[in-house]
Amino acid sequence: MSNKIVLAYSGGLDTTVIIPWLRENYEGCEIIACCVDIGQCGDYGALQEKALKIGANKVSVIDAKEEFMTDYIFPMLKANAVYEGKYLLGTSVARPLIAKKFVDLALAENADAICHGATGKGNDQIRFELTIKAFTPWIKIIAPWRIWDIKSREDAMEFLEKRGIEVPMTKENSYSRDENLWHLSHEGLELEDPAQEPNYRRLLQLSVPPEDAPDTPEYVELYFEKGIPTRLGEVAMPPVALMEALNKIGGRNGIGIADIVENRVVGMKSRGVYETPGGTILYAAHRELESLCIDRQTEVYKANVGLELAELIYTGEWFSPLREALSAFVDKTQETVTGSVKLKLYKGNVIPAGVESPYSLHNLELSSFATGDLYDHKDAEGFINLLGLPMTVRALMKKELEKNLKKEPGAK
């Protein structure tokens, strides 16, 4: 039996249920509800009041927005990490930070257990628990969804209703949502059927549907230093303010809406809709700048590193030695990724509109159709001959084989 439990608390349906459930199943334990603020909208005063009212002994709200941007989002952005070609990892990259804050609080409070509301079917249980194991493998983990009798969101609502506790959502709008500075995800209800088109006008909260975006394009210019965005237009901005500004700009232009059927770590496929307006702009800008500043070999190899990092982030292995080593490689590649990128935003589309860098590898004298001093067109002949030598040898071999076959008795 645990004496002191740190609960990952968001104020949503699952964690609202967990507090009274812990009271009933871990009699006499002290419950410390912890909410890590990484940009989700909410009234934290009301959140604290609600948690205390339904049975928590203490409530801790930790502001980690700046750390989220600098230590998690920016390393992921520099790697261009994307899961399965579409998912910009908004929930995945947040969970290790959140779990690390629970671990820190548990150590400070001398707690002997950490409780989370992730389901037994989802990815988040893995992300939370791998982080806990990376720092405090001796702390007990309580995962109610793996042991209680509640089987659905309807059961959870009924649990609260029977105890006279206000239900934080309606059955008609019981989407599972996760929000932070980087994105907002939507799962559940009609989205569980991939054959159904989402009703974006009802579903979206950060963005407008692309068809409702303005008929006039909007231009945005970003400046990067060593792969990190530092200015929006002529205005230098700290990371959180920059992210908030880009979310508004992207949202009103219908940028970054992704309908995804993804492969979960536990083996099943799931469908969700993700809004990542500012993040989509940053990824597009960063890729444009890299195309100017990174050499071909490094660019090709780095693309593979980005895929591997995306896998590690998705599976909750942020604090693994491999993730740290790959991020160190990425940091080395970013030493020349400095410059400005202009993008045109129009009805859900992000269109390149110009890129400049003092480290540009684009040399007009080389790439121009006009012959310059650095390139002699005649050199291409020898290069092509050498590059094509294996193909030439193979063609000659096949020709010789055909010739010999024709010489064999009975050959037609």
HELIX and SHEET records of a PDB file:
HELIX    1   1 LEU A   13  ASN A   25  1                                  13    
HELIX    2   2 TYR A   44  LYS A   53  1                                  10    
HELIX    3   3 LYS A   65  PHE A   68  1                                   4    
HELIX    4   4 MET A   69  ILE A   73  3                                   5    
HELIX    5   5 PHE A   74  ALA A   79  1                                   6    
HELIX    6   6 GLY A   90  GLU A  109  1                                  20    
HELIX    7   7 ASP A  124  PHE A  135  1                                  12    
HELIX    8   8 PRO A  144  ARG A  146  5                                   3    
HELIX    9   9 ARG A  153  LYS A  162  1                                  10    
HELIX   10  10 LYS A  171  ASN A  173  5                                   3    
HELIX   11  11 LEU A  189  GLU A  192  5                                   4    
HELIX   12  12 TYR A  200  LEU A  203  1                                   4    
HELIX   13  13 PRO A  210  ASP A  212  5                                   3    
HELIX   14  14 PRO A  239  ARG A  252  1                                  14    
HELIX   15  15 PRO A  277  CYS A  293  1                                  17    
HELIX   16  16 ARG A  296  TYR A  314  1                                  19    
HELIX   17  17 PRO A  321  THR A  333  1                                  13    
HELIX   18  18 GLN A  334  THR A  336  5                                   3    
HELIX   19  19 LEU A  364  SER A  367  1                                   4    
HELIX   20  20 ASP A  379  LEU A  387  1                                   9    
HELIX   21  21 LEU A  389  LYS A  407  1                                  19    
SHEET    1   A 5 LYS A  58  ASP A  63  0                                        
SHEET    2   A 5 GLU A  30  ASP A  37  1                                        
SHEET    3   A 5 LYS A   4  ALA A   8  1                                        
SHEET    4   A 5 ALA A 113  CYS A 115  1                                        
SHEET    5   A 5 LYS A 140  ILE A 142  1                                        
SHEET    1   B 4 SER A 176  GLU A 179  0                                        
SHEET    2   B 4 LEU A 184  GLU A 187 -1                                        
SHEET    3   B 4 LYS A 269  GLU A 275 -1                                        
SHEET    4   B 4 ILE A 257  ASN A 263 -1                                        
SHEET    1   C 5 VAL A 235  ALA A 236  0                                        
SHEET    2   C 5 ILE A 228  LEU A 232 -1                                        
SHEET    3   C 5 GLU A 218  GLU A 225 -1                                        
SHEET    4   C 5 GLY A 339  TYR A 346 -1                                        
SHEET    5   C 5 ASN A 349  GLU A 356 -1                                        
END                                                                             
